[in-house]
Amino acid sequence: MDRGMGLQQKIDLLMSLAQDDHEGLPSRAPVPAGYRAGASPVTPRVVPPRLRHAAEVGALRPLNIRQLRYGAGVRTSLLRILMTNACSFNCHYCPMRRDRNLPRTLLKPEELVRIFLGAYARGWCEGLFITTGIPGRPVKVMDDLIQVLESLRERHRFAGYIHVKMVPGADAAQIERLTALASRISLNLEAPCGASLARIAPDKSFPAALTSLERARAQINTARLEERYGRPRDPLHPGGTAGMTMQFVVGATPDTDQGILNTVTALYRGGGIHHSQFSAFRPIRETPLESARATPALREHRLYQADHLLRRYGFDAGEIAYGADGNLPLGVDPKCAWALAHPERFPVEVRTASAEELLRVPGIGPATARRIVSERAGTTLRGLRDLRRLGVVTARAAGFVTLGGRRVQTLRWSEQLGFWGPEEEAGAYQLVYDVSPGTFR
C-alpha cells in the first residue's frame, strides 16, 4: 500500500493518525490522492479544531520527512515534527511569534507518538526530531516533551535516534530527564550574546539559555565518560551522548561572523556539543523585522564551512580569515581564504607531507588525507588522476601541492570575473516570507 506514495500523501496519512479524539464536529479525513481502488482506506476520524489548519502554509505544517547523509555513503531519515506553532514569546524574527496573525495548530503528546510510530512502522523514517513553540508556561511544554519521550522509550521500547529541542525556562529536573531519554539535545541560542538577543527576542534570556546548556552538557559529558570507562550504553536512556547542537540566527542582529564563531569556539571547549546550526535571517511578513534585508544564504554556508574547520580540520579560531567588516568573505571558502593568506605554507609535497599538513590543503578533507598517507606507503602517486582517485578535489588542490617536487599547476587560485561579487547582491529582489527555512532545524 505504501510503495510509490509521494511525500504529501505520506504526510496526509500520518496526520490522519492524530484525528481520533472527540473535539469539534465529526469530519472525514481526506483519502490521500493516488490510492488504488481496494487499498485500505484512511479510517474516518474526527478533526479537532486545533488541527483544522495543519495543512495550511501559514501554520508552518507540522510534519516533515527529511533524508540525511552522515559519514561515507550512509543515509538515514528523520520524521521532523513541530509539536505546536502556538507561542507566548514575541521574537521579532520568528514566524510563530505571539502577535502574528496565523492559523495555529497543536499536536498532543499521544498524537505525536502515534504519528511517529505510524511512519516508523511503514519504513518512512528511522528516527525522530521534535521542535515546538512555547504556548504558555515553558515548564508545561517540557512536561509534554518528556511525556512523548517516556512513551516512546519506556512504553513502546523505541531504541532509535531521537533529537529534541529544549525550551528556555525549563526546570533543572526537566532538563535532566529529557537529556536522559534523548539521543541528542539542541538549544536555540539565536544570538552570540545577551545584548544582541534582547534586540530580537525580548522575552528570552541569554544567561538562562546558557544555564540550560551547561546543565545538559554536564550530564552528556558524564554519560560519555562512563561509557569510555566501560559502562554499556542503554539505548532506551542514551543520555544525550550523540551530543548537543545550538542554533544561531545569522543577520538578524549586527553581530559579525567573527563574533558568532568566537562564541561557538568558546562553547565547544566545554565538550558535549556536536555542532552548531546557522540559519540565515529571512524577513517574515507581519513581524517587526519585515522590512529588514535578508541575509545571503551563502553567508550561512560559509559559517558552516568555517565551523567544519574548527571542529574537524584542527583550525583555531584565530586562524579563520575575515574581511575588514568581521565577516567571512563570500567570494572564497574559508579554507582557501586561509591558504591564500599563508603563502609560506605552500606548496605541500603530497608524497611526504603529514596528514595534518595535507589537511590544510584546499580540496583535501580528513578522510582523503588519511587515504593519501596510507596509499603512498605502497605506491607512487604520479599525477592528478591518482589524486582524484583518492578523493582530492583537484580543481582546488592542484595549485597548492607538488608531486615529487614538481608543481601540478602553476596557478594557485583563479576566480571568475563578474560585474559584482556575491556579497554585493546587486539587482537582487527583496523577498518577504511567510515562514522561515530555519523553522525545522
C-alpha positions as CSV (number, residue, x, y, z in Angstrom):
1,M,0.0,0.0,0.0
2,D,2.8,2.4,0.9
3,R,5.1,1.8,-2.1
4,G,5.2,4.7,-4.5
5,M,3.4,7.2,-2.3
6,G,4.6,10.8,-2.5
7,L,5.7,12.9,0.4
8,Q,2.5,14.8,0.7
9,Q,0.4,11.6,0.6
10,K,2.5,10.2,3.4
11,I,2.1,13.3,5.5
12,D,-1.7,13.4,4.9
13,L,-1.9,9.8,6.1
14,L,0.2,10.4,9.1
15,M,-1.8,13.5,10.1
16,S,-4.9,11.3,9.9
17,L,-3.5,9.3,12.8
18,A,-3.8,12.4,15.1
19,Q,-7.5,12.9,14.3
20,D,-9.2,10.4,16.6
21,D,-10.3,12.4,19.6
22,H,-13.7,13.9,20.0
23,E,-13.2,17.7,19.8
24,G,-15.3,19.6,17.4
25,L,-17.7,18.3,14.8
26,P,-17.2,14.9,13.1
27,S,-15.3,15.1,9.8
28,R,-13.9,12.5,7.5
29,A,-10.2,12.8,6.9
30,P,-9.4,13.1,3.2
31,V,-8.1,10.0,1.5
32,P,-4.6,10.8,0.0
33,A,-4.6,11.1,-3.7
34,G,-3.1,8.2,-5.7
35,Y,-4.5,5.4,-3.5
36,R,-5.5,2.4,-5.6
37,A,-9.1,1.1,-5.6
38,G,-9.3,-1.7,-3.0
39,A,-6.5,-0.4,-0.9
40,S,-7.0,0.1,2.8
41,P,-8.9,3.3,3.3
42,V,-8.0,6.0,5.7
43,T,-10.1,5.5,8.8
44,P,-12.8,8.1,9.3
45,R,-11.7,10.3,12.1
46,V,-12.7,13.5,13.9
47,V,-10.7,16.6,13.1
48,P,-10.3,18.6,16.3
49,P,-10.2,22.5,15.9
50,R,-6.5,22.7,16.8
51,L,-5.7,20.6,13.7
52,R,-8.1,22.0,11.2
53,H,-5.5,24.3,9.6
54,A,-2.5,22.0,9.9
55,A,-2.2,21.7,6.1
56,E,-2.0,25.5,5.5
57,V,1.3,27.1,4.7
58,G,0.8,29.8,7.3
59,A,0.5,27.1,10.0
60,L,4.1,26.1,9.2
61,R,2.9,22.5,8.5
62,P,3.7,20.3,11.5
63,L,5.4,17.3,9.7
64,N,8.4,16.9,7.5
65,I,10.3,13.8,6.4
66,R,13.9,14.5,5.7
67,Q,16.7,12.3,4.3
68,L,20.0,12.9,6.0
69,R,23.5,11.8,5.0
70,Y,26.3,11.2,7.5
71,G,29.6,9.5,7.0
72,A,30.7,7.9,3.7
73,G,27.5,7.0,1.9
74,V,25.5,6.4,5.0
75,R,21.9,7.8,4.8
76,T,19.1,7.9,7.3
77,S,15.7,9.6,7.5
78,L,14.1,11.6,10.3
79,L,10.5,12.5,10.8
80,R,10.5,16.1,11.9
81,I,7.6,17.2,14.0
82,L,6.6,20.7,15.1
83,M,4.5,19.9,18.2
84,T,2.8,23.3,18.0
85,N,3.3,26.7,16.3
86,A,1.5,28.5,19.1
87,C,3.9,30.6,21.2
88,S,3.7,33.0,24.0
89,F,7.1,34.5,23.1
90,N,7.3,37.5,20.8
91,C,10.6,37.2,19.0
92,H,10.9,39.8,16.2
93,Y,12.2,37.4,13.6
94,C,10.0,34.4,14.2
95,P,7.0,33.3,12.1
96,M,5.4,31.8,15.2
97,R,5.6,35.0,17.3
98,R,2.7,35.7,19.7
99,D,1.4,38.8,18.0
100,R,1.4,37.4,14.5
101,N,-1.9,36.5,12.9
102,L,-1.7,33.0,11.6
103,P,-3.5,29.7,12.0
104,R,-2.3,27.8,14.9
105,T,-2.0,24.0,15.3
106,L,-1.2,21.7,18.2
107,L,-0.4,18.0,18.5
108,K,-0.9,16.4,21.8
109,P,1.9,14.1,23.1
110,E,-0.1,10.9,22.5
111,E,-0.9,12.1,18.9
112,L,2.8,12.8,18.2
113,V,3.7,9.3,19.4
114,R,1.0,7.7,17.1
115,I,2.2,9.7,14.1
116,F,5.8,8.7,14.6
117,L,5.1,5.1,15.2
118,G,2.9,5.0,12.2
119,A,5.7,6.4,10.0
120,Y,8.3,4.2,11.6
121,A,6.2,1.0,11.1
122,R,5.9,1.9,7.4
123,G,9.6,2.3,7.0
124,W,9.3,6.0,6.1
125,C,11.7,7.1,8.9
126,E,14.4,5.7,11.2
127,G,14.4,8.5,13.8
128,L,12.6,11.5,15.2
129,F,13.3,15.2,15.5
130,I,10.9,17.2,17.8
131,T,10.7,21.0,18.0
132,T,7.9,23.2,19.3
133,G,6.6,26.7,20.1
134,I,6.0,27.7,23.7
135,P,2.3,28.2,24.3
136,G,2.2,29.4,27.9
137,R,4.5,28.1,30.6
138,P,7.8,26.6,29.4
139,V,7.5,24.0,32.3
140,K,4.3,22.6,30.8
141,V,5.8,22.4,27.3
142,M,8.8,20.5,28.7
143,D,6.4,18.1,30.5
144,D,4.8,17.4,27.2
145,L,8.1,16.7,25.5
146,I,9.1,14.4,28.4
147,Q,5.8,12.6,28.1
148,V,6.5,11.9,24.4
149,L,9.9,10.5,25.0
150,E,8.8,8.4,28.0
151,S,6.1,6.9,26.0
152,L,8.4,6.0,23.1
153,R,11.2,4.8,25.2
154,E,9.6,3.0,28.1
155,R,6.2,2.0,26.8
156,H,6.9,1.3,23.1
157,R,10.6,0.4,23.6
158,F,11.8,2.5,20.7
159,A,15.6,2.4,21.0
160,G,16.4,4.5,17.9
161,Y,17.5,8.1,17.4
162,I,15.5,10.9,19.0
163,H,16.6,14.6,18.7
164,V,14.6,17.1,20.8
165,K,14.8,20.8,21.2
166,M,14.8,22.1,24.8
167,V,12.7,25.2,25.5
168,P,14.1,28.2,27.5
169,G,12.9,28.4,31.1
170,A,12.8,24.6,31.9
171,D,13.5,23.3,35.4
172,A,16.7,21.6,36.2
173,A,15.0,18.3,36.8
174,Q,13.2,18.5,33.5
175,I,16.4,19.1,31.6
176,E,18.0,16.1,33.4
177,R,15.0,13.8,32.5
178,L,14.8,15.0,28.8
179,T,18.5,14.6,28.3
180,A,18.5,11.1,29.8
181,L,15.8,10.0,27.3
182,A,17.1,11.8,24.2
183,S,19.9,10.8,21.8
184,R,20.6,14.4,21.1
185,I,19.5,17.7,22.7
186,S,19.5,21.1,21.0
187,L,19.0,24.6,22.2
188,N,18.3,27.8,20.2
189,L,20.8,30.5,21.4
190,E,19.8,32.7,18.4
191,A,22.5,35.3,19.1
192,P,26.1,35.2,20.3
193,C,25.5,37.5,23.4
194,G,22.7,38.8,25.6
195,A,22.7,42.3,24.3
196,S,22.1,41.1,20.7
197,L,19.4,38.6,21.9
198,A,17.5,41.3,23.7
199,R,17.2,43.2,20.4
200,I,15.4,40.4,18.6
201,A,13.9,38.2,21.4
202,P,12.9,40.4,24.3
203,D,11.2,37.5,26.2
204,K,14.3,35.3,26.1
205,S,17.3,35.4,28.5
206,F,20.8,34.6,27.2
207,P,22.2,33.7,30.7
208,A,19.2,31.4,31.3
209,A,19.8,29.7,28.0
210,L,23.5,29.2,28.8
211,T,22.5,27.7,32.2
212,S,20.3,25.2,30.5
213,L,23.0,24.4,28.1
214,E,25.6,23.8,30.9
215,R,23.2,21.5,32.8
216,A,22.6,19.3,29.7
217,R,26.3,19.5,28.8
218,A,27.4,18.3,32.3
219,Q,25.1,15.3,32.0
220,I,26.2,14.4,28.5
221,N,29.9,14.6,29.4
222,T,29.3,12.4,32.4
223,A,27.5,9.8,30.3
224,R,30.3,9.8,27.7
225,L,32.9,9.4,30.4
226,E,31.1,6.5,31.9
227,E,30.9,4.8,28.5
228,R,34.6,5.4,28.0
229,Y,35.3,3.5,31.2
230,G,33.2,0.6,30.1
231,R,29.6,1.2,31.1
232,P,27.3,-0.3,28.4
233,R,25.1,2.3,26.6
234,D,21.4,1.9,27.5
235,P,19.6,2.5,24.1
236,L,16.4,3.4,25.9
237,H,18.2,6.0,28.1
238,P,21.1,7.2,25.9
239,G,21.8,10.3,28.0
240,G,22.3,12.7,25.0
241,T,25.5,11.0,24.1
242,A,25.1,11.9,20.4
243,G,25.9,15.5,21.6
244,M,24.2,18.8,21.7
245,T,23.5,21.3,18.9
246,M,22.9,25.0,19.1
247,Q,21.3,27.4,16.6
248,F,22.1,31.0,15.7
249,V,20.1,33.3,13.5
250,V,22.6,35.0,11.2
251,G,22.0,38.6,10.1
252,A,19.0,39.5,12.3
253,T,21.4,41.4,14.5
254,P,24.6,43.4,13.7
255,D,26.8,40.6,15.0
256,T,29.7,39.6,12.7
257,D,30.7,36.2,11.7
258,Q,33.8,36.6,13.9
259,G,31.6,37.3,16.9
260,I,29.4,34.3,16.3
261,L,32.4,32.0,15.7
262,N,34.1,33.3,18.8
263,T,31.1,32.4,20.9
264,V,30.8,29.0,19.2
265,T,34.5,28.2,19.8
266,A,34.3,29.2,23.5
267,L,31.2,26.9,23.9
268,Y,33.0,24.0,22.1
269,R,35.8,24.0,24.7
270,G,33.5,22.6,27.4
271,G,32.8,19.4,25.4
272,G,29.4,17.7,24.8
273,I,28.5,19.8,21.8
274,H,28.4,18.0,18.4
275,H,28.0,21.0,16.1
276,S,26.3,24.4,15.5
277,Q,23.4,25.3,13.3
278,F,23.3,28.6,11.4
279,S,20.1,30.0,9.9
280,A,20.3,32.9,7.5
281,F,17.7,35.5,8.6
282,R,14.7,35.9,6.4
283,P,12.2,38.8,6.8
284,I,8.8,37.3,7.8
285,R,5.6,39.0,6.9
286,E,3.8,40.8,9.8
287,T,6.8,40.9,12.1
288,P,8.9,43.9,13.3
289,L,11.8,42.8,11.0
290,E,9.6,42.5,7.9
291,S,11.4,45.3,6.1
292,A,14.9,44.2,7.1
293,R,17.2,42.8,4.4
294,A,17.5,39.1,4.0
295,T,20.9,37.5,4.9
296,P,22.6,35.9,1.8
297,A,22.3,32.1,2.0
298,L,26.0,32.0,1.1
299,R,26.9,33.6,4.4
300,E,25.2,30.8,6.2
301,H,27.1,28.3,4.0
302,R,30.4,30.0,4.8
303,L,29.7,29.8,8.5
304,Y,29.1,26.0,8.2
305,Q,32.4,25.7,6.3
306,A,34.3,27.6,9.0
307,D,32.6,25.6,11.7
308,H,33.9,22.4,10.0
309,L,37.4,23.8,10.0
310,L,37.2,24.4,13.8
311,R,35.7,21.0,14.6
312,R,37.3,18.6,12.1
313,Y,40.3,20.2,10.5
314,G,42.3,21.4,13.5
315,F,41.9,25.1,12.9
316,D,42.0,27.6,15.8
317,A,39.5,30.4,16.0
318,G,42.4,32.9,15.4
319,E,43.3,31.2,12.1
320,I,39.9,31.9,10.4
321,A,40.3,34.7,7.8
322,Y,37.8,37.6,8.0
323,G,37.2,40.6,5.9
324,A,37.5,44.2,7.2
325,D,33.9,44.0,8.4
326,G,34.5,41.0,10.6
327,N,32.6,38.7,8.2
328,L,33.8,35.7,6.3
329,P,34.5,36.6,2.6
330,L,31.7,35.3,0.4
331,G,33.7,35.0,-2.8
332,V,36.0,32.3,-1.5
333,D,35.6,29.5,1.0
334,P,37.3,29.9,4.5
335,K,39.9,27.2,3.9
336,C,41.0,28.8,0.6
337,A,41.0,32.2,2.2
338,W,43.4,30.9,4.9
339,A,45.6,29.2,2.3
340,L,45.9,32.4,0.2
341,A,46.8,34.4,3.3
342,H,49.6,32.0,4.2
343,P,51.8,31.5,1.0
344,E,54.7,30.4,3.3
345,R,52.9,27.1,4.0
346,F,52.7,26.1,0.3
347,P,53.2,24.2,-1.9
348,V,52.8,21.0,0.1
349,E,54.6,17.9,-1.1
350,V,52.0,15.2,-1.3
351,R,54.4,12.2,-1.2
352,T,56.0,13.2,2.1
353,A,53.6,15.6,4.0
354,S,52.0,14.6,7.2
355,A,48.2,14.1,7.4
356,E,48.0,17.4,9.3
357,E,49.8,19.2,6.6
358,L,47.7,17.7,3.9
359,L,44.6,18.7,5.8
360,R,45.5,22.3,5.3
361,V,45.4,22.0,1.5
362,P,42.1,23.2,-0.1
363,G,40.3,20.3,-1.7
364,I,41.7,17.7,0.8
365,G,39.4,16.6,3.7
366,P,40.2,14.4,6.7
367,A,39.3,11.0,5.1
368,T,41.2,11.9,1.9
369,A,44.3,13.0,3.9
370,R,44.3,9.7,5.7
371,R,43.8,7.8,2.4
372,I,46.8,9.6,0.8
373,V,49.1,8.7,3.7
374,S,48.0,5.1,3.6
375,E,48.1,4.7,-0.2
376,R,51.5,6.3,-0.7
377,A,53.2,3.7,1.6
378,G,52.7,1.0,-1.2
379,T,52.6,3.0,-4.4
380,T,53.9,6.2,-6.0
381,L,51.4,9.0,-6.6
382,R,52.2,10.4,-10.1
383,G,49.6,12.9,-11.2
384,L,46.1,14.4,-10.9
385,R,44.4,11.2,-11.9
386,D,45.9,9.4,-8.8
387,L,44.9,12.3,-6.6
388,R,41.3,12.3,-7.9
389,R,41.1,8.6,-7.4
390,L,41.9,9.2,-3.7
391,G,39.2,11.8,-3.3
392,V,41.2,15.0,-3.8
393,V,39.2,17.9,-5.3
394,T,42.0,18.7,-7.8
395,A,40.4,21.9,-9.1
396,R,41.1,23.4,-5.6
397,A,44.2,21.5,-4.5
398,A,46.3,21.5,-7.7
399,G,47.8,24.9,-7.2
400,F,48.8,24.2,-3.6
401,V,50.7,20.9,-4.0
402,T,53.7,19.3,-5.6
403,L,54.3,15.7,-6.6
404,G,58.0,14.6,-6.4
405,G,59.0,18.3,-6.3
406,R,57.0,19.1,-9.5
407,R,54.2,21.6,-9.4
408,V,51.0,20.1,-10.5
409,Q,49.6,23.5,-11.6
410,T,51.2,26.9,-11.7
411,L,48.1,29.0,-10.7
412,R,47.1,28.7,-7.0
413,W,43.7,30.0,-7.4
414,S,41.6,31.6,-10.0
415,E,38.3,33.4,-9.6
416,Q,35.7,34.0,-12.3
417,L,35.3,37.7,-13.3
418,G,31.9,39.2,-12.9
419,F,30.2,42.6,-12.7
420,W,29.7,42.2,-9.0
421,G,30.8,39.8,-6.2
422,P,28.4,37.6,-4.3
423,E,28.4,39.9,-1.3
424,E,27.0,42.8,-3.3
425,E,23.7,41.2,-4.3
426,A,23.3,43.9,-7.0
427,G,19.8,43.8,-8.5
428,A,18.6,41.2,-6.1
429,Y,14.8,41.2,-5.4
430,Q,13.9,41.6,-1.8
431,L,11.5,38.8,-0.7
432,V,9.3,38.7,2.3
433,Y,8.5,35.2,3.6
434,D,5.5,33.6,5.4
435,V,7.7,31.0,7.1
436,S,11.4,30.6,7.7
437,P,13.6,27.9,6.2
438,G,15.2,27.5,9.7
439,T,12.0,26.5,11.5
440,F,12.8,22.8,11.4
441,R,16.5,23.0,12.2
